[in-house]
Amino acid sequence: MLLIFLVWISLLPEFQILLIPITILTLYFIFLKPDHYLLFILLMYLVVVGEINPILRVFVHLLGSASLLIFLFLHKEIVGNIYSTIDKRIKKFLLYFFSIVLLSAIFSQIPLKGIEIIFKELYFFFIVFSFYVYLYLKKNTFQIIIVLMISGLIMSLSSIFNLKDTNLIDLLMKGSASFRTGGLLSNVNALSGYIVVVFPLFIFYFFIKNSKIIKILVLLGLTVLMLGVLATISRSAGLSIIIGLLFFTYIINKRAALWILLSVLIVVLLLLILPTSEMILSALRIEQGFSQRDLLWKLSIDMFKDNWFLGVGPGLWGLQMFNYSPVLQDSFIGYLFYDVNVITGGFNNSHNYYLVFMSDLGIFGLFLSLYLPFTFFSIAKENLKLSKLYSNESYLLNLALTTVGVSIFIRAFFEGISIITFGWVAIDLPFWVVFAILIYNNQFLKKSKEFILS
């Protein structure tokens, strides 16, 4: 309560009111619904540690880390056994990841930057592991999935709400670049990553529920998510969601997937031939091409060529970027690159997950960037095979989780965030919570198979 009071007096008046429901809910879950307390903490991690307010963000991290430490301490006798259930492939990835980041940091220009990233990632994976333990103990994936879905809706609504005063005519006539909104995260690409992760989970719920009311609610949720994509005008999110939807549908019903593909092609064709196509394409930012991503890709590739062994060092891309800029600094794009570099604090803006790892960590980073999707999909493939023996609902759930991977790693060609962003908890957590569910399902299904065969 003392911590809550200190945060209260530190917040600006417009943010103080946010602490009232958080305090009430904290007390409610601690004393009345203790079994759901960590679900509440997960929701706070997902929706309150963005850019609402730095002090509020610190408060949630303090409350969350203390809660997770107490939770693990109370179950200390079995934490080791639960850790042993984690698939060896993900353990190998984490060992490789921390070893390579440390090695690259040691030989980089600013080693302390890499050490800082290591500590941030250790804290991040402490959070992920804690919720894996919670999942293992409660054996209820649906509760965590519901929290993810709620967080996705909150993020979408925050983005939509920010456009409440936007004039639609201005949007169509002037283009969308100045109207994009990142909602609670203040980053359109980060927020769209949330939507990409949770979208397949809504599709899963639509298929498994027979209640018409629930199906209608799920459709409303999907509508909110799509409006969120439109609010961010994220073309990479739209593309990856469509590809994910096609993948999910193709596995279930190839004919339906064909119809979806034809519908998308017809809509695209109409957008190109309609008299208002120019305005619509401008609103969707189609005319902007890669939005300078191709220049950033070239910059990062050139940086990798000169630092191919260990990279420039974790977190040091921004320090080196102007040595490789393919445009004049005294130009519009040059100033744009400079402004973005200042705003993001030198964060790697390659806009490509694979190039982020390559430029920061060299050839070993390229290995890491490919090893993670290999690990994800190898586990997902096993789950799809095993879940067929278990139940249709389990199969659809694992198909939805696999679809998250398909969508997020397709999006990774156009965005460098939402997978491993070197310590950015808020935007990486949705994907890794899905990964934790995938890993839990894997060991659960393997035990079920042994029981069935016995």
C-alpha positions in Angstrom: 0.0 0.0 0.0 3.0 2.3 0.7 4.2 1.6 -2.8 0.8 2.4 -4.3 0.7 5.7 -2.3 4.2 6.7 -3.5 3.2 6.0 -7.1 0.0 8.0 -6.6 1.7 11.2 -5.5 4.2 10.8 -8.3 1.7 10.6 -11.1 0.3 13.5 -13.0 -3.4 14.2 -12.2 -4.6 12.8 -15.5 -2.9 9.4 -14.6 -3.8 9.2 -10.9 -7.2 8.0 -11.7 -5.7 4.9 -13.4 -4.3 3.8 -10.1 -7.7 3.5 -8.5 -9.0 0.5 -10.6 -5.5 -1.1 -10.5 -5.5 -0.9 -6.7 -9.0 -2.2 -6.3 -8.4 -5.1 -8.7 -5.1 -5.9 -6.9 -6.8 -6.2 -3.6 -9.7 -8.1 -5.1 -7.5 -10.7 -6.6 -5.2 -11.0 -3.6 -8.0 -11.5 -1.0 -11.0 -12.8 -3.0 -9.7 -14.5 -6.1 -6.1 -15.5 -5.4 -6.1 -18.3 -8.0 -6.6 -15.6 -10.7 -4.1 -13.0 -9.3 -1.3 -13.9 -11.6 -3.6 -13.7 -14.6 -4.4 -10.1 -13.5 -0.6 -9.5 -13.3 -0.1 -10.9 -16.8 -2.8 -8.5 -18.1 -1.0 -5.6 -16.4 2.3 -6.6 -18.0 0.5 -6.8 -21.4 -1.4 -3.5 -21.3 0.1 -1.1 -18.7 3.8 -1.3 -19.2 3.6 0.6 -22.5 4.0 4.4 -22.9 1.1 5.5 -20.6 3.4 6.8 -18.0 7.0 5.9 -16.9 6.1 5.9 -13.2 3.1 3.7 -13.7 5.2 1.3 -15.8 7.8 1.0 -13.0 5.0 0.4 -10.5 3.7 -2.5 -12.6 7.1 -4.0 -12.9 7.8 -3.8 -9.2 4.4 -5.2 -8.3 4.7 -7.9 -11.0 8.2 -9.0 -10.2 7.5 -9.2 -6.5 4.3 -11.2 -7.1 6.2 -13.7 -9.4 9.0 -14.1 -6.9 6.6 -14.8 -4.1 4.7 -17.3 -6.4 7.9 -19.2 -7.3 9.1 -19.2 -3.7 5.8 -20.7 -2.5 6.3 -23.5 -5.1 10.0 -23.8 -4.8 9.8 -27.6 -4.2 8.5 -28.3 -7.7 10.0 -25.4 -9.7 13.0 -27.5 -10.6 10.8 -30.4 -11.8 8.7 -28.0 -13.9 11.9 -26.5 -15.4 12.9 -30.0 -16.5 9.7 -30.3 -18.6 10.7 -27.4 -20.9 11.7 -28.7 -24.3 15.5 -29.1 -24.8 15.3 -27.2 -28.0 14.2 -24.0 -26.4 16.8 -24.5 -23.7 19.5 -24.7 -26.4 18.2 -21.6 -28.0 18.4 -19.6 -24.8 21.9 -20.9 -24.1 23.0 -20.0 -27.6 21.2 -16.6 -27.3 22.8 -15.4 -24.1 26.2 -16.8 -25.0 26.3 -15.1 -28.4 25.0 -11.8 -27.0 27.7 -11.9 -24.2 30.4 -12.8 -26.7 29.4 -10.0 -29.1 29.1 -7.5 -26.3 32.6 -8.3 -24.9 34.2 -7.4 -28.3 31.9 -4.5 -29.1 32.6 -0.8 -28.8 30.4 -0.5 -25.7 30.4 -3.8 -23.8 28.1 -2.4 -21.0 25.3 -1.9 -23.5 25.3 -5.7 -24.2 25.5 -6.5 -20.5 22.5 -4.2 -19.9 20.6 -6.1 -22.6 21.5 -9.5 -21.1 20.0 -8.4 -17.7 16.9 -7.1 -19.4 16.4 -10.4 -21.2 17.0 -12.4 -18.1 14.3 -10.4 -16.4 12.0 -11.0 -19.4 12.5 -14.7 -19.5 12.0 -14.8 -15.7 8.5 -13.4 -16.4 7.9 -16.0 -19.2 9.1 -18.9 -17.0 7.0 -17.8 -14.1 3.8 -17.9 -16.2 4.9 -21.3 -17.6 5.1 -22.6 -14.0 1.6 -21.1 -13.4 0.3 -22.8 -16.6 1.9 -26.1 -15.6 0.3 -26.0 -12.1 -3.2 -24.8 -13.2 -3.2 -26.9 -16.4 -5.6 -24.5 -18.0 -4.4 -22.9 -21.2 -7.8 -21.3 -21.9 -7.4 -18.8 -19.0 -4.1 -17.4 -20.4 -5.5 -17.4 -23.9 -8.5 -15.3 -22.7 -6.0 -12.8 -21.1 -4.1 -12.6 -24.4 -7.4 -12.0 -26.3 -8.5 -9.3 -23.8 -5.1 -7.5 -24.1 -5.4 -7.6 -27.9 -8.8 -6.0 -27.7 -7.6 -3.3 -25.3 -4.7 -2.5 -27.5 -6.9 -2.3 -30.6 -9.5 -0.1 -28.8 -6.8 2.2 -27.5 -5.5 2.7 -31.1 -9.1 3.3 -32.4 -9.9 5.7 -29.6 -6.9 7.8 -30.5 -8.5 8.5 -33.9 -11.8 9.7 -32.4 -11.1 13.3 -33.5 -9.7 12.4 -37.0 -11.6 13.7 -40.0 -12.2 10.9 -42.4 -12.1 13.3 -45.4 -8.6 14.5 -44.3 -7.5 10.9 -43.9 -8.5 10.1 -47.5 -7.3 13.3 -49.1 -4.0 13.8 -47.3 -3.0 10.2 -46.8 -2.6 8.2 -43.6 1.0 8.8 -42.5 0.1 11.5 -40.0 -3.0 9.8 -38.7 -1.4 6.5 -37.6 -1.7 5.7 -33.9 0.0 3.3 -31.6 -2.5 3.6 -28.8 -1.2 2.5 -25.3 2.2 1.6 -26.8 2.7 4.8 -28.8 4.3 2.6 -31.5 2.1 1.6 -34.4 4.3 -1.4 -35.4 4.5 -2.7 -31.8 0.7 -2.4 -31.4 0.0 -4.2 -34.7 2.3 -7.0 -33.4 -0.2 -7.6 -30.6 -3.0 -8.0 -33.1 -1.0 -10.4 -35.3 -0.5 -12.6 -32.3 -4.0 -12.7 -30.9 -5.9 -12.8 -34.2 -5.6 -16.6 -34.7 -6.7 -17.2 -31.1 -10.0 -15.5 -31.9 -10.3 -17.7 -35.0 -9.8 -20.7 -32.8 -12.5 -19.7 -30.4 -14.9 -19.1 -33.3 -14.4 -22.7 -34.4 -14.7 -24.5 -31.1 -17.7 -22.7 -29.6 -21.2 -23.8 -30.6 -23.0 -21.0 -28.8 -24.3 -18.4 -31.3 -23.9 -15.6 -28.7 -20.2 -16.5 -28.2 -19.7 -16.7 -32.0 -21.2 -13.2 -32.4 -18.9 -11.9 -29.6 -15.9 -13.4 -31.3 -16.8 -11.9 -34.6 -17.2 -8.5 -32.9 -13.8 -9.0 -31.4 -12.3 -9.8 -34.8 -13.9 -6.6 -36.1 -12.3 -4.6 -33.4 -8.9 -6.2 -34.2 -9.3 -5.4 -37.9 -10.3 -1.8 -37.1 -7.1 -1.7 -34.9 -5.1 -2.8 -37.9 -6.7 0.0 -40.0 -6.0 2.5 -37.2 -2.3 1.6 -37.3 -2.3 1.3 -41.1 0.2 -1.5 -40.7 0.5 -3.2 -44.1 2.9 -5.8 -42.6 0.3 -6.7 -40.0 -2.5 -6.9 -42.7 -0.3 -9.1 -44.9 0.7 -11.5 -42.1 -2.8 -11.8 -40.8 -4.1 -12.7 -44.3 -1.3 -15.3 -44.7 -2.0 -16.7 -41.3 -5.8 -16.9 -42.0 -5.1 -18.7 -45.3 -2.8 -21.1 -43.6 -5.3 -21.9 -40.8 -8.1 -22.3 -43.3 -6.1 -24.3 -45.8 -5.3 -26.9 -43.1 -8.9 -27.3 -42.2 -10.7 -26.8 -45.5 -8.7 -26.2 -48.7 -11.8 -25.1 -50.7 -12.6 -22.4 -48.1 -9.0 -21.2 -48.3 -9.3 -20.9 -52.0 -12.4 -18.8 -51.7 -10.7 -16.5 -49.2 -7.7 -16.1 -51.5 -10.0 -15.3 -54.5 -11.9 -12.8 -52.3 -8.7 -11.0 -51.3 -7.6 -10.9 -55.0 -11.0 -9.5 -56.1 -10.8 -6.8 -53.4 -7.3 -5.8 -54.4 -8.4 -5.7 -58.1 -11.4 -3.4 -57.2 -9.1 -1.1 -55.2 -6.9 -0.7 -58.3 -9.7 -0.1 -60.8 -12.2 2.0 -58.9 -12.4 5.7 -59.6 -11.5 6.4 -55.9 -8.6 4.0 -56.0 -6.0 6.7 -55.6 -7.5 8.0 -52.4 -8.0 4.5 -51.0 -4.4 3.5 -51.8 -3.1 6.7 -50.2 -5.1 6.0 -47.1 -3.7 2.5 -46.9 -0.1 3.8 -47.6 0.2 1.6 -50.6 1.8 4.4 -52.6 4.6 4.7 -50.1 6.1 1.3 -51.2 8.5 0.0 -48.6 8.5 3.3 -46.7 12.3 3.5 -46.8 12.5 0.0 -45.5 14.6 -1.0 -48.5 17.1 1.7 -47.6 17.3 0.5 -44.0 17.7 -3.1 -45.3 20.6 -2.0 -47.5 22.1 -0.1 -44.6 22.0 -3.2 -42.3 23.3 -5.5 -45.0 26.3 -3.3 -45.6 26.8 -3.1 -41.8 26.8 -6.9 -41.6 29.2 -7.2 -44.5 31.8 -5.1 -42.6 31.1 -6.8 -39.2 30.1 -10.3 -40.3 31.7 -12.2 -37.5 30.3 -10.7 -34.3 28.3 -7.8 -35.6 28.6 -4.2 -34.3 27.5 -5.3 -30.8 24.1 -5.8 -29.2 22.2 -2.5 -29.1 24.8 -0.5 -31.0 23.2 -0.4 -34.5 22.1 3.2 -33.9 25.7 4.2 -33.1 26.9 2.9 -36.4 24.0 3.5 -38.8 25.1 6.9 -40.1 28.4 5.4 -41.2 26.4 3.2 -43.6 23.5 5.5 -44.5 22.7 5.1 -48.3 21.3 8.6 -48.4 22.8 12.1 -47.8 22.4 13.3 -44.2 21.3 16.7 -45.5 18.2 15.3 -47.2 14.6 14.6 -46.1 15.1 10.9 -45.6 18.5 11.6 -43.9 16.8 13.9 -41.4 14.0 11.3 -41.0 16.5 8.6 -40.1 18.1 11.0 -37.7 14.8 11.8 -35.9 13.8 8.1 -35.7 17.2 7.2 -34.3 16.9 9.9 -31.6 13.3 9.0 -30.7 14.1 5.3 -30.4 17.4 5.9 -28.5 19.5 4.2 -31.1 17.4 1.0 -31.2 18.0 -1.2 -34.3 15.5 0.1 -36.9 16.4 -2.4 -39.6 12.6 -3.2 -39.9 13.6 -6.9 -40.4 14.0 -9.3 -37.5 16.6 -11.3 -39.3 18.7 -8.2 -40.2 18.4 -7.0 -36.6 20.2 -10.1 -35.4 22.7 -10.1 -38.3 23.7 -6.5 -37.9 24.0 -6.6 -34.1 25.4 -10.1 -33.6 27.0 -11.0 -37.0 26.9 -14.5 -38.5 26.0 -16.0 -35.1 23.0 -13.6 -35.0 21.8 -14.9 -38.3 22.0 -18.4 -36.9 20.0 -17.3 -33.8 17.3 -15.6 -36.0 16.8 -18.8 -38.0 17.1 -21.3 -35.1 14.2 -19.7 -33.2 11.6 -20.3 -35.9 13.1 -23.7 -36.5 12.6 -24.5 -32.8 9.0 -23.1 -32.8 7.9 -24.9 -35.9 9.5 -28.2 -35.0 7.6 -28.2 -31.7 4.4 -27.0 -33.4 4.7 -29.8 -36.0 4.9 -32.4 -33.2 1.9 -30.9 -31.5 -0.2 -31.0 -34.6 0.6 -34.6 -35.1 0.0 -35.6 -31.4 -3.1 -33.5 -30.9 -4.9 -35.5 -33.7 -4.7 -38.5 -31.4 -6.1 -36.5 -28.5 -9.1 -34.3 -29.5 -10.3 -32.0 -32.2 -10.3 -29.0 -29.8 -6.6 -29.7 -29.0 -5.8 -30.0 -32.6 -7.5 -26.6 -33.5 -5.7 -25.0 -30.5 -2.3 -26.1 -31.7 -3.2 -25.2 -35.2 -4.0 -21.6 -34.0 -0.7 -21.5 -32.1 1.2 -22.6 -35.2 -0.6 -19.9 -37.2 0.7 -17.3 -34.7 4.2 -18.5 -35.6 3.4 -18.4 -39.3 2.1 -14.9 -39.1 4.7 -13.5 -36.8 7.7 -14.9 -38.7 6.3 -13.7 -42.0 5.8 -10.3 -40.4 9.4 -10.5 -39.3 10.6 -9.8 -42.9 9.1 -6.3 -42.5 9.4 -5.6 -38.8 12.2 -6.2 -36.3 10.1 -6.2 -33.1 7.6 -8.4 -31.3 9.8 -11.5 -31.1 13.0 -10.7 -29.3 13.5 -6.9 -29.0 16.5 -6.9 -26.6 14.6 -6.2 -23.4 11.3 -4.6 -24.5 8.9 -6.6 -22.3 5.6 -5.1 -23.4 5.8 -6.0 -27.1 7.6 -9.4 -26.9 5.5 -10.9 -24.1 2.4 -11.9 -26.3 4.5 -14.0 -28.6 6.4 -15.7 -25.8 3.2 -16.5 -23.8 2.0 -18.3 -26.9 5.3 -20.1 -27.2 5.0 -21.1 -23.5 1.6 -22.6 -24.2 3.0 -24.4 -27.2 5.8 -25.9 -25.1 3.4 -26.9 -22.3 1.1 -28.5 -24.8 4.0 -30.5 -26.2 4.9 -32.2 -23.0 1.2 -32.7 -22.1 0.5 -34.4 -25.4 3.6 -36.6 -25.2 2.4 -37.8 -21.8 -1.0 -38.4 -23.2 0.4 -40.4 -26.0 2.3 -42.6 -23.6 -0.8 -43.1 -21.6 -2.8 -44.0 -24.8 -0.2 -46.4 -26.0 0.1 -48.1 -22.6 
